[in-house]
């Protein structure tokens, strides 16, 4: 089970987007990276194809999982732990002790 999953609200801890938050669009567990909506925007030059126009497009690049923290209910970053509740392993916010929905 992963600590950060698709759909989680996360806060960026370091880098050019430090302090900003967004929703996880994609998680790449083998590379320990995640793509977050509106974070780590890069510009890419796009060659023209039959379906796409040429130009410079902006898109999100991946961020290392160590630079992200799950957002607690009060909007502050929290660490994630695990607990067994009703025979199921669930994620728990260390800051508040609440179960993280997912």
N, C-alpha and C positions, 0 to 999 in steps of 0.2 A: 504494500500500500504506500502511495506517495503522499508527501506532506503538502505539496502544491498540486492542485488538479485544475483541469479545464473548467472555466466558469467562476473560479475563485476571484475575489477582489484582493489585490495585492498592493503593497507599498514598495517603492524602489528605495533601497538602503544606501547605495553608493552610485557614483557615476554622474554623467551629465544631467540625468533626470531624477536625481536624488530628491526624495520627499514627495514626488508625484505618485499618483495611484491610477490603477486601471484594472480591467478584467482580463484574465488569462484566456487567450484564444486557442493556443496550442501548447502542449507540453511534449518535449523530446527527452524521455528518460535516459536513453542511451548516451546522449551528449550532455545530460544535466543542464538543459536549457529550456526556456519557455518564451513564447511570443505573447506580449502584452499589448492590448489595444491602446494606441496613442503614445506608446513609450518606445524610445530608441528608434526614432524615425530616421531613415536613410534615403538618399536620392539615388535612383538607378536610371541609367540611360536605356531606353527601350527602342529596339529596332522595329521598324514597321513590318507587320505581317498582314495577311489577308484579314485577320480578325481584329488586330490591334493597331492603333495609330502610333506613329513615332513620337518621341518626346522624352522628357524627364519625368519619371513618376516617383512619388514618395510612398514608402511602405515601411512597416515595422520590421526591424531585425530582432533576432532572438537575444535574450538576456540570460546570464548564468543564474541558476537557481539560488546560489549563495548570496546574490545581490537583491533577492526578493524576500518579503515577509508577508504572511497572510494578514489581512486587515481584520482587527477585532470589531465588535459591535460599536465601539466608541470611535472608530476611525483611526485608531493607532495600531502600529505593527505589533504582532505577537508571534511567539514561537509556537510550534505545533507538537503536541504529544499524542500518545495513543492510549486508549482505555477500552476494556471490554465491557459493553453495556448490553444486557439481555442476550448474551451469547454472541454478540457481534462486535468486531473491532471497529471503533470509531475514532475520528480525529477530535482532539480536544485543544482549545486555546489555553495556553499556559497563563496568559495575563488574567483572564476572567474565569477560566475553568469551564466555560460553556462548550457544548458539543458543536462542532462546525458542520453545517449542512452540506451535503454534496451528494 
